[in-house]
Amino acid sequence: MLAHSWDVASIGGRTFRCGDEQRAAGLVAARLVGPRRDPQQYGPELVVDPDAPLERRFLAYLGRA
């Protein structure tokens, strides 16, 4: 849901905000799906600095910028 909420906000020209706790949980959940993720819904993982903000790491894992 986090990624979809970000998508909808981005399309509408808005900023989606949520806490780092929710983003951390979303990243853990996304990594559990890992190799089974649907390439029609997610792009390839983008490379970001491991010290990048959690939001950026979460979105990069899902192939979003």
Secondary structure, 3 states (H helix, E strand, C coil): CHHHHHHHHHHCCCCCCCCHHHHHHHHHHHHHHHHHCCCCCCCCCCCCCCCCCHHHHHHHHCCCC
